[in-house]
């Protein structure tokens, strides 16, 4: 830990990241909205801002939803697909379009939050002017949070958006731990110990899958007076998509719950019936919700891996360098083989992510519900963000050490 502060640039990045986290925490105002499961899902994406109702209540939800839409459009629209292949410039343009798209989504979601809070009796019916002020303020807060996330990504350590979501999750841990300890009795100590052991096993499994790789042998033939064979390895991560599929899946799976409120209050019998069906079947304790959640995690894992990993490009690069996979023809043969291998390991990783995400449902069905409700989603995000941040920090330290050695 002390080594991190030996390098001025690394030290500045860490201090800057911590400062942004403090700013996000200060931006929240204490209130009374904890305890509602749906509001808790919003709190996941707001850096704790929904539990402490504030101008950043919308959090990163609109930006994440805009990102999902842009990722889908990148695959469907040829011009955007070409732009995505233009390297850093293309990614920056798509990120800019994502921010533009997030603006109308913040307005829509701000009104949705007002509608939900009004139905819950948390706030009264507002006049048009007051409602406009509320929506503009909440939209500005969401934009402010995205800007802070970008600052962390550019000038700090780690991925800014993921890190802010991470902060929102761990900010609830002390209260949850305290509440859990307060409910312990002599009869429940064994269950608590069992829960602790399971938690350690699950965390270890998440780390193993996140860091696990399948190494493919690559052989290079060199000619320099005599033939010399050089063997190298191409590491393929089991979970190449990281935590993004979980974040995307949570955003989408919340939609039925969001629609349930407005539809249930409709005077139209059909709309009212649909609203009641969604309310009764798409809560976090229902099988339909968890099946949909699992399928979304698997689908988004394959989708995002397909965007991140280009087997044809890797096959071409290996061929240009004179390399080949033993027993596989260079070029198209290698591309097909890489795609096949990636699909197999991605399936294993996607199923694992999906099962971890719906762990609370399994505990509920087995009657092993505990007072400490740290869901699989939160666990995956926390572990993934910590690993990614550590990886980036170590990379920065290695780079600075190398620069110091050279100069």
C-alpha positions in Angstrom: 0.0 0.0 0.0 2.8 2.4 0.9 4.4 1.7 -2.5 1.4 3.3 -4.2 2.4 6.7 -2.9 6.0 6.6 -3.9 5.2 7.6 -7.4 3.8 11.2 -7.7 1.5 10.5 -10.7 0.0 7.4 -9.1 -0.4 9.2 -5.8 -2.2 12.1 -7.6 -4.6 9.7 -9.4 -5.5 7.9 -6.2 -6.1 11.1 -4.3 -8.1 12.5 -7.2 -10.3 9.3 -7.2 -10.9 9.5 -3.4 -11.8 13.2 -3.8 -14.4 12.4 -6.4 -15.9 9.7 -4.1 -16.1 12.2 -1.3 -17.9 14.7 -3.6 -20.4 12.1 -4.6 -21.0 11.3 -1.0 -21.5 14.9 -0.1 -24.0 15.3 -2.9 -26.5 13.1 -1.1 -29.0 14.4 1.5 -30.4 12.1 4.3 -34.0 11.0 3.9 -36.4 8.2 4.4 -36.6 6.1 1.3 -34.6 3.0 2.3 -36.4 -0.3 2.8 -38.2 -0.4 -0.5 -36.8 -3.1 -2.8 -37.4 -1.2 -6.0 -35.9 2.0 -4.6 -33.0 -0.2 -3.5 -32.3 -1.1 -7.1 -32.2 2.5 -8.1 -29.9 3.2 -5.2 -27.5 0.6 -6.7 -26.9 2.9 -9.7 -26.9 6.3 -7.9 -23.8 5.9 -5.7 -26.1 5.7 -2.6 -28.0 8.8 -3.8 -31.5 7.3 -3.8 -31.3 5.9 -0.3 -30.2 9.5 0.7 -32.6 11.2 -1.7 -30.7 14.0 -3.5 -30.1 15.8 -6.8 -28.1 12.7 -7.8 -31.0 10.3 -7.2 -31.2 9.3 -10.9 -27.6 8.3 -10.6 -26.0 6.5 -13.6 -29.2 4.7 -14.6 -30.1 6.9 -17.6 -26.5 6.8 -18.9 -26.4 3.0 -18.5 -29.7 2.6 -20.4 -28.4 4.9 -23.1 -25.2 2.7 -23.3 -27.3 -0.4 -23.8 -29.2 1.3 -26.6 -26.0 2.5 -28.3 -24.4 -0.9 -28.0 -27.4 -2.5 -29.8 -27.4 0.3 -32.4 -23.7 -0.3 -33.0 -24.5 -3.9 -34.1 -27.6 -2.9 -36.1 -26.5 0.3 -37.8 -23.6 -0.2 -40.3 -22.3 3.4 -40.0 -22.0 3.0 -36.2 -20.4 -0.4 -36.6 -17.8 1.1 -38.9 -17.3 4.0 -36.4 -16.7 1.4 -33.6 -13.9 -0.1 -35.7 -12.0 3.2 -35.9 -10.2 2.7 -32.7 -10.0 5.3 -29.9 -11.6 8.0 -32.1 -14.6 5.9 -32.9 -15.1 4.9 -29.2 -15.0 8.6 -28.2 -17.6 9.5 -30.8 -19.9 6.7 -29.7 -19.4 7.7 -26.1 -20.4 11.2 -27.0 -23.6 10.0 -28.7 -24.3 7.9 -25.6 -24.2 11.1 -23.5 -26.5 12.9 -25.9 -28.9 10.0 -25.7 -28.8 10.0 -22.0 -30.2 13.5 -21.7 -33.8 12.7 -22.9 -33.6 9.5 -20.9 -32.8 11.4 -17.7 -35.9 13.5 -18.3 -38.1 10.5 -18.8 -36.7 8.7 -15.8 -37.0 11.8 -13.6 -40.7 11.9 -14.3 -40.9 8.2 -13.6 -39.3 8.7 -10.2 -41.7 11.5 -9.4 -44.6 9.2 -10.4 -43.4 6.4 -8.2 -42.7 8.6 -5.2 -46.1 10.2 -5.6 -47.8 6.8 -5.7 -45.9 5.8 -2.6 -47.1 8.9 -0.8 -43.5 10.2 -0.3 -44.2 13.5 -2.1 -47.4 15.4 -2.9 -48.8 16.3 -6.4 -46.6 19.1 -7.8 -47.6 22.0 -9.9 -46.2 22.1 -13.5 -43.5 24.6 -12.5 -42.4 22.6 -9.5 -42.4 19.4 -11.5 -40.3 21.1 -14.2 -37.8 22.3 -11.6 -37.6 18.8 -10.0 -37.0 17.1 -13.4 -34.4 19.6 -14.5 -32.6 19.4 -11.1 -32.6 15.6 -11.1 -31.4 15.5 -14.8 -28.6 18.0 -14.0 -27.6 15.7 -11.0 -27.5 12.7 -13.3 -25.4 14.5 -15.9 -23.1 15.8 -13.1 -22.6 12.2 -11.9 -21.7 11.0 -15.4 -19.2 13.9 -15.7 -17.6 12.8 -12.4 -17.3 9.3 -13.6 -15.6 10.5 -16.8 -13.1 12.5 -14.7 -12.2 9.4 -12.7 -11.7 7.3 -15.8 -9.5 10.0 -17.4 -7.6 11.3 -14.4 -8.1 8.8 -11.6 -7.8 5.0 -11.1 -10.3 2.5 -12.5 -13.4 2.8 -14.5 -15.3 5.9 -13.2 -18.9 4.6 -13.8 -18.2 1.2 -12.3 -16.4 2.8 -9.4 -19.3 5.1 -8.5 -21.7 2.1 -8.6 -19.2 0.3 -6.4 -19.3 3.2 -3.9 -23.1 3.1 -3.8 -22.9 -0.6 -2.9 -20.3 -0.6 -0.2 -21.8 2.5 1.5 -24.7 0.2 2.5 -22.5 -2.6 4.0 -21.9 -1.1 7.5 -25.6 -0.7 8.1 -26.4 -4.1 6.8 -23.6 -5.8 8.9 -24.9 -3.9 12.0 -28.5 -5.0 11.3 -27.4 -8.5 10.8 -25.4 -8.7 14.0 -28.3 -7.1 15.9 -30.5 -10.0 14.9 -28.1 -12.8 15.9 -29.2 -15.1 18.7 -27.7 -18.3 20.2 -29.8 -20.3 17.8 -28.7 -18.5 14.7 -24.9 -18.4 15.3 -24.4 -21.6 13.3 -26.3 -20.2 10.4 -24.2 -17.0 10.6 -21.0 -19.0 10.5 -22.3 -21.1 7.5 -23.3 -17.9 5.8 -19.7 -16.5 6.3 -18.2 -19.7 4.9 -20.5 -19.6 1.8 -19.6 -15.9 1.3 -15.9 -16.7 1.3 -16.4 -19.6 -1.2 -18.6 -17.4 -3.5 -16.1 -14.5 -3.5 -13.2 -17.0 -4.2 -15.3 -18.4 -7.1 -16.0 -15.0 -8.5 -12.3 -14.1 -8.4 -11.4 -17.4 -10.0 -13.8 -16.9 -12.9 -12.9 -13.2 -13.4 -9.2 -14.0 -13.4 -9.3 -17.4 -15.1 -8.0 -17.8 -18.7 -7.8 -20.5 -21.4 -4.3 -20.3 -22.9 -4.1 -21.3 -26.6 -0.7 -22.4 -27.9 0.7 -20.2 -30.7 3.8 -21.3 -32.6 6.0 -19.0 -34.7 8.5 -20.2 -37.2 11.6 -18.1 -37.7 14.3 -18.4 -40.4 17.7 -17.1 -39.6 20.4 -19.4 -40.9 18.3 -22.3 -39.4 14.7 -22.9 -38.5 13.7 -22.0 -35.0 10.3 -22.7 -33.5 9.1 -20.2 -30.9 6.1 -21.1 -28.7 3.8 -18.4 -27.2 0.4 -18.4 -25.6 -2.8 -16.4 -26.4 -4.8 -16.0 -23.1 -8.6 -15.9 -23.5 -10.4 -14.8 -20.4 -13.4 -16.8 -19.2 -15.2 -13.6 -18.4 -14.2 -11.2 -21.1 -17.2 -8.9 -20.6 -16.4 -8.2 -17.0 -19.2 -6.6 -14.9 -20.9 -4.8 -17.8 -23.5 -7.6 -18.5 -24.7 -7.5 -14.8 -25.1 -3.8 -14.9 -27.0 -3.9 -18.2 -29.2 -6.8 -17.1 -30.2 -5.1 -13.8 -31.2 -2.0 -15.8 -33.4 -4.0 -18.1 -34.9 -6.3 -15.5 -36.2 -3.3 -13.6 -38.4 -2.2 -16.5 -41.4 -4.5 -15.6 -41.4 -3.3 -12.0 -41.3 0.3 -13.2 -44.2 -0.2 -15.6 -46.3 -2.0 -13.0 -47.0 1.1 -10.9 -48.3 3.4 -13.7 -50.3 0.5 -15.4 -51.8 -0.6 -12.1 -53.2 2.9 -11.6 -54.7 3.0 -15.0 -58.5 3.3 -15.4 -58.3 0.9 -18.4 -59.1 -2.6 -17.2 -56.7 -4.2 -19.6 -53.8 -1.9 -18.6 -54.7 -2.3 -15.0 -54.6 -6.1 -15.4 -51.2 -6.0 -17.0 -50.0 -3.8 -14.2 -51.2 -6.1 -11.5 -49.7 -9.1 -13.4 -46.3 -7.4 -13.6 -46.5 -6.3 -9.9 -47.3 -9.8 -8.8 -44.8 -11.7 -10.9 -41.8 -9.5 -11.4 -40.6 -8.7 -7.9 -37.2 -9.9 -6.8 -38.7 -12.9 -5.0 -40.6 -14.2 -8.0 -39.4 -17.0 -10.3 -40.3 -15.1 -13.5 -38.1 -12.1 -12.4 -35.1 -14.3 -11.7 -35.5 -16.4 -14.8 -35.6 -13.2 -16.9 -32.6 -11.8 -14.9 -30.6 -15.0 -15.5 -31.3 -15.0 -19.3 -30.5 -11.3 -19.6 -27.1 -11.8 -17.9 -26.3 -14.7 -20.2 -27.5 -12.8 -23.3 -25.6 -9.6 -22.4 -22.4 -11.6 -21.6 -22.4 -13.1 -25.1 -23.4 -9.8 -26.7 -20.7 -7.8 -25.0 -18.0 -10.4 -25.5 -18.9 -10.4 -29.2 -18.3 -6.6 -29.3 -15.0 -6.8 -27.3 -13.5 -9.9 -29.0 -12.9 -10.0 -32.7 -11.6 -13.5 -33.7 -11.0 -12.5 -37.4 -8.7 -9.6 -36.4 -6.7 -11.7 -33.9 -6.4 -14.5 -36.6 -5.1 -12.0 -39.1 -2.6 -10.5 -36.6 -1.3 -14.0 -35.7 -1.0 -14.9 -39.5 0.9 -11.6 -40.3 3.4 -12.4 -37.6 4.0 -15.8 -39.0 2.2 -17.6 -36.2 -0.3 -20.5 -36.2 -2.3 -22.7 -33.7 -1.0 -26.3 -34.0 -3.4 -28.4 -36.1 -5.4 -25.3 -37.2 -5.1 -23.6 -40.6 -4.1 -20.0 -40.5 -6.6 -17.3 -41.5 -10.2 -18.2 -41.6 -9.6 -21.6 -40.0 -8.0 -19.9 -37.0 -10.8 -17.3 -36.8 -13.4 -20.1 -36.7 -11.5 -22.0 -34.1 -11.1 -18.9 -31.9 -14.8 -18.2 -32.1 -15.6 -21.7 -31.2 -13.3 -21.7 -28.1 -14.5 -18.3 -27.0 -18.2 -19.3 -27.3 -17.5 -22.4 -25.1 -15.7 -20.6 -22.3 -18.1 -17.6 -22.5 -21.1 -20.0 -22.0 -19.5 -21.3 -18.8 -18.7 -17.8 -17.6 -22.1 -16.5 -18.5 -24.0 -19.3 -16.7 -21.8 -18.7 -13.7 -22.5 -15.0 -13.7 -26.2 -15.6 -14.1 -26.3 -18.1 -11.2 -24.4 -15.8 -8.9 -26.7 -12.9 -9.8 -29.8 -14.9 -8.7 -28.3 -16.4 -5.6 -30.7 -14.6 -3.2 -33.6 -16.3 -4.9 -32.0 -19.7 -4.2 -31.5 -18.8 -0.6 -35.1 -17.7 -0.3 -36.4 -20.9 -1.8 -34.3 -23.0 0.6 -35.5 -21.0 3.6 -32.0 -19.8 4.3 -32.8 -16.1 4.1 -30.7 -14.0 6.4 -31.1 -10.5 7.6 -28.0 -9.5 5.7 -29.2 -9.1 2.1 -26.0 -8.7 0.1 -27.2 -9.9 -3.3 -25.2 -11.7 -5.9 -25.3 -8.7 -8.2 -23.7 -6.5 -5.6 -21.1 -9.1 -4.9 -20.2 -9.5 -8.5 -19.9 -5.7 -9.0 -17.8 -5.2 -5.9 -15.3 -8.0 -6.7 -15.0 -7.1 -10.4 -14.5 -3.4 -9.7 -11.9 -4.2 -7.0 -10.0 -6.6 -9.3 -10.1 -4.1 -12.2 -8.9 -1.2 -10.0 -6.1 -3.3 -8.5 -5.1 -4.4 -12.0 -4.9 -0.8 -13.3 -3.0 0.4 -10.2 -0.4 -2.3 -10.6 -0.1 -1.5 -14.3 0.5 2.2 -13.4 3.2 1.2 -10.9 4.9 -1.1 -13.4 4.9 1.6 -16.1 6.3 4.2 -13.7 9.0 1.8 -12.5 10.0 1.0 -16.1 10.1 4.7 -17.0 12.3 5.3 -14.0 14.6 2.5 -15.0 15.0 3.9 -18.5 15.4 7.5 -17.6 
